[in-house]
Amino acid sequence: MPQGKTYRVIQWATGNIGSRALRAVIEHPNLELAGLWVSSAEKDGKDAGELCGLAPVGITATRSAEDLIALDADCVLYMRQGTDWDEICAILESGKNIITTRGDFHYPAMIDPENRARVDAACIKGNTSIYSTGSSPGFISEAMTIPLLSLARRHDMLTIDEFADCSSRDSPEMLFHIMGFGQPMAPFDQRRAEHLKGDFGSTLSQIAAAIGLPFDEIEAKGELSAARNTIQIAAGRIEAGTVGAMRTTITGLRHGKPVLRFRANWYVTTDIEDADWNLRDSGWRVRTEGDTPLLVDIHFPVPEEDYAAFTPGLTAHRPVNAIPMVCEAAPGIRTTVDLPHVIPQFA
């Protein structure tokens, strides 16, 4: 990676994660904001600095993808809702690399063949690359697993448990109606498990293939557990016997044997009927099983009142830090396995 080189960056979208990435780009010593795409009329025409809580920087937000694609820039941080394949290909063809928090590009072999061929062709035409990353999937499922597995010569199993305590989130619509907390116990909606299977199945497949144990099958399973007692959370009341926790497990198997597993534990109370879920505070637990077993616990030592301001950085900062590595990479769909380590620059 060239030392001291400045990269021109376009931020694509300013949601919760995009706004944090935008701020990080503006404040980064080796990055220059070249443009900003927004989806809403309310943000169109506003200064980029003002949209992320900083002083004006002289870059005006626009809803025109065409105008931004015509700009001279090195990289686009693509963080919009949904993946627009036409847009992705146009950006790559224009000579701009892409780093995205969309989970479509973790493992090229699992991309729809038609879309993969289009993206590959766009990368060749533009001499560009594209990379999916973030905190989860991304950091915990790829960047963290590689050094842990590097200590082993026999691998039996790796399990990643993600814990997300939603009790302090004051979002009744999200928690009660979309996620289903506080609702009567019922069979788990398998569509939710299949949704996670897409992103986490591909990120785990990338690692499995790299270590020589590619999956034959990927399973997705969802479970619900009831709150044992009535409690009051930030978003409202959770009655005893209603949904207090949910767990979604994505498991990659080889010859019928589990190889890698990701388990999302989301909850509003730890006082649930299934005490063997062993819920704990938000963060990750990674367990490797083999000839050098390891157990790694990652916690977030942040006061509850600062939590909402802290969490977007978990997902936004790794894409920002990866800009030099992706811009200097060979053309194509890049992965954590084939890229250099993502090393941040602080000064």
KEDO-367029 format. One line per 4 residues: number of its first residue (from 1); their letters; for each residue x, y, z of C-alpha. Coordinates in Angstrom, 3 decimals, decimal comma. Layout:
BEGIN
NUM = a = X:Y:Z  ...
***
This chain:
BEGIN
1 = mpqg = 0,000:0,000:0,000  1,522:3,357:-1,015  2,369:5,356:2,094  0,820:8,804:2,302
5 = ktyr = -1,282:8,447:-0,857  -4,614:10,275:-0,823  -7,678:8,456:-2,173  -10,741:10,257:-3,487
9 = viqw = -13,913:8,668:-2,115  -17,613:8,875:-2,923  -19,971:7,983:-0,082  -23,061:6,201:-1,410
13 = atgn = -25,953:6,657:1,077  -26,224:8,255:4,506  -28,210:5,910:6,689  -27,057:4,970:10,163
17 = igsr = -23,916:3,231:8,882  -23,365:5,476:5,876  -23,409:8,636:7,964  -20,702:7,232:10,235
21 = alra = -18,618:6,206:7,217  -19,076:9,685:5,729  -17,790:11,297:8,899  -14,821:8,909:8,995
25 = vieh = -13,900:9,751:5,399  -14,043:13,497:6,046  -11,863:13,172:9,147  -9,400:10,643:7,650
29 = pnle = -5,866:11,983:7,016  -5,440:10,123:3,701  -8,935:10,343:2,231  -10,664:13,119:0,311
33 = lagl = -14,434:13,222:-0,061  -15,246:13,570:-3,763  -19,011:13,177:-3,754  -22,090:12,028:-1,866
37 = wvss = -25,163:10,111:-3,047  -28,404:10,328:-1,052  -31,763:8,688:-1,598  -34,129:11,327:-0,189
41 = aekd = -35,241:14,696:-1,477  -34,784:16,112:2,041  -31,021:15,494:1,917  -30,525:16,398:-1,740
45 = gkda = -28,480:19,582:-2,046  -27,290:19,648:1,557  -23,649:19,870:2,512  -22,023:16,503:3,316
49 = gelc = -20,540:17,791:6,557  -23,892:18,910:7,860  -25,400:15,474:7,108  -22,958:13,749:9,456
53 = glap = -22,721:16,325:12,237  -19,628:18,208:11,043  -18,992:21,692:9,705  -19,668:22,240:5,979
57 = vgit = -17,016:20,722:3,696  -18,125:22,090:0,333  -19,400:18,786:-1,088  -23,098:18,811:-1,929
61 = atrs = -25,262:15,691:-1,693  -27,041:14,565:-4,851  -29,529:11,927:-5,933  -27,948:11,739:-9,385
65 = aedl = -25,975:8,522:-9,767  -24,958:9,606:-13,270  -23,305:12,795:-12,004  -21,312:10,892:-9,379
69 = iald = -20,266:8,147:-11,790  -18,861:10,882:-14,047  -16,675:12,216:-11,213  -12,985:11,441:-10,842
73 = adcv = -12,687:9,219:-7,759  -10,834:6,134:-6,591  -13,467:4,389:-4,515  -17,167:4,282:-3,680
77 = lymr = -18,374:3,258:-0,218  -21,626:1,609:-1,304  -24,009:1,495:1,666  -27,466:1,929:0,221
81 = qgtd = -30,527:-0,222:0,960  -30,545:-3,061:-1,533  -28,066:-3,879:-4,287  -28,641:-2,230:-7,663
85 = wdei = -26,617:-4,441:-10,012  -26,853:-1,993:-12,918  -25,551:0,766:-10,656  -22,760:-1,437:-9,272
89 = cail = -21,569:-2,345:-12,760  -21,700:1,270:-13,976  -19,574:2,413:-11,023  -16,993:-0,331:-11,592
93 = esgk = -16,865:0,314:-15,349  -16,183:3,997:-14,671  -12,892:3,137:-12,970  -14,035:3,336:-9,360
97 = niit = -13,456:0,529:-6,874  -16,296:-0,393:-4,507  -16,340:-1,374:-0,863  -19,789:-2,297:0,338
101 = trgd = -21,578:-3,375:3,478  -24,004:-5,276:1,260  -23,371:-8,993:1,756  -23,550:-10,016:-1,912
105 = fhyp = -19,834:-10,329:-2,588  -18,363:-12,321:0,322  -17,919:-15,494:-1,748  -17,922:-15,157:-5,554
109 = amid = -18,859:-18,811:-6,099  -22,257:-18,187:-4,459  -23,182:-15,126:-6,534  -25,864:-15,654:-9,163
113 = penr = -23,844:-16,645:-12,275  -25,361:-13,947:-14,480  -24,684:-11,191:-11,947  -21,187:-12,495:-11,270
117 = arvd = -20,344:-12,464:-14,971  -21,595:-8,892:-15,273  -19,548:-7,727:-12,282  -16,426:-9,545:-13,472
121 = aaci = -16,762:-7,900:-16,883  -17,268:-4,473:-15,303  -14,150:-4,933:-13,151  -12,077:-5,852:-16,185
125 = kgnt = -13,377:-2,877:-18,172  -12,754:-0,426:-15,327  -9,616:-2,103:-13,917  -11,428:-2,097:-10,581
129 = siys = -12,353:-4,358:-7,681  -15,272:-4,799:-5,289  -15,234:-6,041:-1,704  -17,964:-6,791:0,863
133 = tgss = -17,102:-6,247:4,525  -18,356:-4,881:7,823  -18,467:-6,134:11,392  -20,854:-9,094:11,037
137 = pgfi = -20,544:-10,547:8,496  -17,003:-9,439:7,769  -14,740:-8,856:10,740  -16,038:-11,546:13,070
141 = seam = -16,764:-14,195:10,417  -13,628:-13,703:8,298  -10,886:-11,412:9,609  -11,124:-12,783:13,157
145 = tipl = -11,436:-16,438:12,214  -8,309:-16,584:10,058  -5,711:-15,911:12,805  -7,541:-18,217:15,222
149 = lsla = -7,525:-21,080:12,736  -3,878:-20,390:11,871  -2,884:-21,963:15,205  -4,409:-25,350:14,363
153 = rrhd = -3,366:-28,401:12,361  -6,610:-30,286:12,977  -9,921:-28,512:12,673  -13,109:-29,961:14,084
157 = mlti = -15,493:-27,029:14,458  -15,665:-23,240:14,824  -18,703:-21,556:16,363  -19,357:-17,826:16,401
161 = defa = -22,031:-16,649:18,823  -23,233:-13,095:18,321  -25,156:-11,529:21,214  -27,388:-8,494:20,732
165 = dcss = -29,260:-7,082:23,723  -32,163:-5,092:22,252  -33,746:-4,095:25,555  -32,418:-0,526:25,508
169 = rdsp = -33,590:0,170:21,957  -36,628:2,460:22,004  -38,076:1,231:18,695  -41,472:-0,405:19,322
173 = emlf = -42,276:-0,883:15,627  -38,969:-2,617:14,955  -38,876:-4,793:18,076  -42,522:-5,766:18,453
177 = himg = -43,903:-5,809:14,915  -40,931:-6,503:12,653  -38,730:-8,678:14,871  -41,578:-10,161:16,901
181 = fgqp = -40,452:-9,663:20,485  -43,336:-9,688:22,964  -45,534:-11,658:20,550  -47,195:-14,989:21,439
185 = mapf = -44,942:-17,989:21,011  -45,336:-19,601:17,581  -43,204:-21,539:15,081  -40,158:-19,576:13,916
189 = dqrr = -40,606:-17,851:10,564  -38,133:-19,809:8,420  -37,911:-16,920:5,943  -35,875:-15,012:8,546
193 = aehl = -33,412:-17,872:8,842  -33,094:-18,088:5,060  -32,381:-14,353:4,907  -29,420:-14,724:7,264
197 = kgdf = -28,326:-17,840:5,396  -27,546:-15,713:2,344  -25,024:-13,390:3,976  -23,603:-15,713:6,627
201 = gstl = -23,631:-18,793:4,443  -21,461:-17,001:1,906  -19,039:-15,484:4,419  -18,529:-18,863:6,144
205 = sqia = -18,194:-20,559:2,747  -15,322:-18,239:1,905  -13,383:-19,395:4,964  -14,328:-23,060:4,533
209 = aaig = -13,039:-23,104:0,967  -9,835:-21,313:2,002  -8,990:-23,909:4,667  -9,668:-26,811:2,310
213 = lpfd = -12,991:-27,898:3,841  -15,629:-26,549:1,427  -19,234:-27,089:2,439  -21,508:-29,673:0,862
217 = eiea = -24,545:-28,093:2,503  -25,590:-25,020:4,502  -28,335:-25,326:7,086  -30,432:-22,488:8,553
221 = kgel = -32,424:-22,955:11,747  -34,439:-20,510:13,846  -35,631:-20,821:17,446  -37,686:-18,717:19,867
225 = saar = -37,587:-18,664:23,654  -40,195:-17,177:25,992  -39,601:-14,620:28,720  -40,050:-16,225:32,137
229 = ntiq = -41,285:-13,031:33,780  -43,019:-9,815:32,707  -40,522:-6,984:32,209  -40,461:-3,378:31,030
233 = iaag = -37,920:-2,489:28,325  -37,265:0,839:26,595  -39,744:0,058:23,807  -42,549:-1,199:26,040
237 = riea = -43,804:-4,182:28,030  -42,811:-7,809:27,501  -45,334:-10,188:29,042  -44,272:-13,462:30,619
241 = gtvg = -44,657:-16,330:28,144  -44,195:-14,149:25,032  -41,094:-14,032:22,828  -38,122:-12,799:24,857
245 = amrt = -35,271:-14,114:22,723  -34,603:-15,537:19,284  -31,691:-17,524:17,939  -30,802:-18,150:14,301
249 = titg = -28,100:-20,676:13,474  -26,316:-20,962:10,128  -24,198:-24,110:9,873  -21,906:-25,222:7,057
253 = lrhg = -21,510:-28,993:6,751  -19,011:-31,206:4,970  -19,788:-34,901:4,569  -22,639:-34,365:7,030
257 = kpvl = -20,357:-32,948:9,737  -20,544:-29,320:10,950  -17,436:-27,305:10,045  -18,288:-23,644:10,732
261 = rfra = -21,300:-22,154:12,493  -22,689:-18,666:13,092  -25,370:-18,211:15,734  -27,241:-14,906:16,125
265 = nwyv = -28,649:-14,505:19,643  -31,012:-11,513:19,790  -32,935:-10,843:22,962  -34,714:-8,327:25,186
269 = ttdi = -34,209:-10,348:28,365  -31,764:-13,027:29,509  -34,431:-14,468:31,834  -35,772:-16,954:29,282
273 = edad = -37,084:-20,497:29,394  -34,105:-21,872:27,460  -31,416:-21,108:30,009  -28,942:-23,308:28,097
277 = wnlr = -28,682:-20,586:25,439  -26,239:-18,936:27,862  -27,069:-15,385:26,848  -24,625:-12,653:27,881
281 = dsgw = -24,050:-8,969:27,162  -23,721:-7,755:23,578  -20,653:-8,859:21,656  -19,212:-12,080:20,266
285 = rvrt = -17,943:-15,416:21,500  -15,774:-17,508:19,188  -14,950:-21,125:20,013  -12,575:-23,267:17,973
289 = egdt = -12,448:-27,032:18,398  -9,530:-29,110:17,167  -5,977:-29,814:18,274  -5,590:-26,229:19,604
293 = pllv = -9,017:-25,298:21,030  -9,613:-21,621:21,786  -12,356:-19,568:23,390  -12,430:-15,829:22,661
297 = dihf = -14,962:-13,453:24,251  -15,383:-9,948:22,821  -17,356:-7,400:24,840  -18,218:-3,756:24,180
301 = pvpe = -17,134:-1,748:27,258  -19,350:1,231:26,465  -21,855:2,936:28,809  -25,465:2,274:27,872
305 = edya = -26,093:5,961:27,176  -23,280:5,957:24,572  -24,242:2,703:22,912  -26,298:4,140:20,057
309 = aftp = -23,414:6,400:19,069  -20,882:3,580:19,333  -22,425:0,727:17,358  -22,450:2,241:13,809
313 = glta = -18,663:2,418:13,869  -18,417:-1,346:14,246  -19,763:-1,746:10,717  -18,702:1,529:9,083
317 = hrpv = -15,042:1,789:10,058  -13,701:-1,417:8,527  -14,861:-0,463:4,984  -13,221:2,961:5,406
321 = naip = -9,981:1,374:6,615  -10,027:-1,073:3,691  -10,001:1,630:0,994  -6,244:1,566:0,270
325 = mvce = -6,112:-2,238:0,172  -9,040:-2,501:-2,239  -7,882:0,351:-4,466  -4,463:-1,283:-4,866
329 = aapg = -5,853:-4,814:-5,353  -6,057:-6,738:-8,606  -9,302:-6,260:-10,552  -12,242:-8,476:-9,652
333 = irtt = -14,405:-9,553:-6,746  -12,031:-9,484:-3,795  -12,363:-11,315:-0,474  -10,790:-11,122:2,969
337 = vdlp = -8,851:-14,286:2,115  -7,051:-12,761:-0,868  -6,688:-9,143:0,299  -3,845:-7,915:2,541
341 = hvip = -4,701:-7,264:6,183  -6,924:-4,227:6,659  -4,643:-1,905:8,600  -6,005:1,503:9,679
345 = qfa = -4,090:4,739:9,229  -4,483:7,177:12,120  -2,039:9,927:11,207
***
